[in-house]
Amino acid sequence: MEEQQIYIVKTFHDLFKLYDDLATGKIKAKYLVVGGLLNVCEEDRPEYVYVLSSTLSFVELLVFADVGPLEETRKMEKYCDEVVTA
């Protein structure tokens, strides 16, 4: 069984630390699953998505996983290549 890693980002600085850890190989990940973007105000989401998208240089797949009201989750679709809803 492979080791599971959870990295909690509470600030934009934490997000850049995650990026740096991936870029320098301190953290190795095949997939990066991100939740909680619905909790980030709409005006700030593009900045978070931009930094997260740049991690695709270090991971194979980036997944945004958010649970919330349909009208809120639809706002995330503009950042995604593929959308899965349930």
Phi and psi in degrees as a GROMACS rama.xvg file:
@    title "Ramachandran Plot"
@    xaxis  label "Phi"
@    yaxis  label "Psi"
@TYPE xy
-81.4071  151.566  GLU-2
-68.6629  136.249  GLU-3
-96.3768  140.668  GLN-4
-125.814  134.124  GLN-5
-121.413  127.976  ILE-6
-120.88  115.518  TYR-7
-94.6847  124.049  ILE-8
-105.417  116.258  VAL-9
-106.686  -22.2558  LYS-10
-135.368  166.206  THR-11
-62.7269  -34.6304  PHE-12
-59.7117  -42.4116  HIS-13
-59.6258  -36.9035  ASP-14
-64.9975  -42.2599  LEU-15
-68.5479  -32.4104  PHE-16
-63.8812  -42.811  LYS-17
-59.7761  -47.1066  LEU-18
-57.5445  -47.3097  TYR-19
-62.1109  -42.1514  ASP-20
-63.6338  -36.6949  ASP-21
-69.8306  -43.3812  LEU-22
-65.9071  -35.0489  ALA-23
-92.1675  -2.04117  THR-24
82.834  6.30546  GLY-25
-64.7214  -32.9502  LYS-26
-120.148  132.247  ILE-27
-116.988  130.548  LYS-28
-144.67  141.163  ALA-29
-87.1161  -39.3708  LYS-30
-125.408  145.02  TYR-31
-122.3  114.309  LEU-32
-107.761  123.656  VAL-33
-117.456  129.244  VAL-34
-123.408  167.011  GLY-35
91.8289  0.92605  GLY-36
-66.6145  -21.1184  LEU-37
-67.6783  -19.7977  LEU-38
-82.7418  -11.3341  ASN-39
-88.2041  135.184  VAL-40
-61.2064  147.532  CYS-41
-52.1237  -37.6331  GLU-42
-69.3921  -28.0134  GLU-43
-91.6565  -15.6408  ASP-44
-56.2565  -43.8083  ARG-45
-56.7033  -36.5285  PRO-46
-65.7608  -43.5878  GLU-47
-64.8768  -44.1277  TYR-48
-64.0229  -38.91  VAL-49
-60.2168  -49.5163  TYR-50
-65.2202  -43.2156  VAL-51
-62.6048  -40.5276  LEU-52
-63.2379  -32.5342  SER-53
-69.7215  -14.7571  SER-54
-71.6376  -10.7177  THR-55
-64.1087  -11.3904  LEU-56
-72.5686  -17.2836  SER-57
-120.544  -15.1752  PHE-58
-125.775  159.116  VAL-59
-81.1933  -33.9274  GLU-60
-143.625  133.309  LEU-61
-113.563  123.389  LEU-62
-120.425  126.997  VAL-63
-96.6921  117.46  PHE-64
-119.906  108.871  ALA-65
-131.096  143.234  ASP-66
-117.544  129.419  VAL-67
178.627  -173.654  GLY-68
-59.8495  143.314  PRO-69
-52.7625  -43.0782  LEU-70
-65.3117  -30.043  GLU-71
-77.2021  -43.0826  GLU-72
-67.2171  -30.3686  THR-73
-63.5722  -27.024  ARG-74
-65.4254  -20.9191  LYS-75
-82.6843  -17.7909  MET-76
-59.4949  -29.9588  GLU-77
-66.1623  -15.6724  LYS-78
-95.9549  -1.03296  TYR-79
-115.33  145.513  CYS-80
-80.259  -33.0943  ASP-81
-139.323  141.175  GLU-82
-124.635  130.919  VAL-83
-120.549  125.383  VAL-84
-122.373  152.434  THR-85
